[in-house]
Amino acid sequence: MALHPVSRIKLSTQIENQLKDQILTGKWKPGERLPSENELAEIFQVSRVSIRQALQSLSAQGLIETRVGDGSFISQPSIGTFMQDLIPDVYLADDSLRAVLEFRRVFEGPVAELAATRATDEQISHLAILYHQMLETANDVDRNSYYDLSFHMLIGEMTGNPMIIGVYRILNNVLRSSWHEMTAIKGPKTGFFYHERLLSAFRQRDPKLCREIMEEHVTNSWLLFFGDGEQADSSLSSPS
């Protein structure tokens, strides 16, 4: 492997990292005003251009709020703020079908159970719309896999838990790629069967049943790809 000279880290990035560390470690509190651009330029011994670039990046991440004529202030941190650093690791990690299905087997059953206790009537109605959109796009892998994943994403949102919602959003692109692959290989029929049952269980507001159906659903997918295919199919009383 050829070696290359290392590139210098941009001044604005170095400044951004130092300011970000002050914010995330709590040394600067929400609502606190940052030093002015001139003051920061003096502290870091750099131009205001580098300071402005660093502040713009922090603002885009939701860490600070810049008010015209008043300066920059520390924002109230959200779950999403602290989860931003997970994104590079997610994309560098193995996003194989096996990894995605393992994640789903661990995660989705309890999520469905919690969602059943918190879902609004409006959310359940939206879930029904997504189910019918799946039925209408049975012959279109792209659109069908989109509505299929959206169905599962909505269940995550129904929990009202910002950590769960954040995890789903971060993994969205990884999951979407694998969802398309699964739909293309196994077809939509299995999804119709389980999603109809899940929708019914959510309408009944039955947390235990929602968890059982979801766990059966993802286990069936696992068996279809990595286990005994006949065993998986035998547990599926699929509609004609």
Secondary structure, DSSP 8 states (H G I E B T S, - for coil): ----------HHHHHHHHHHHHHHTTSS-TT-B---HHHHHHHHTS-HHHHHHHHHHHHHTTSEEEETTTEEEE----HHHHHTTHHHHHHHS---HHHHHHHHHHHHHHHHHHHHHH--HHHHHHHHHHHHHHHHTTT-HHHHHHHHHHHHHHHHHHT--HHHHHHHHHTHHHHHHHHHHHHHHH-SHHHHHHHHHHHHHHHTT-HHHHHHHHHHHHHHHHHHHHS-HHHHHHT-----
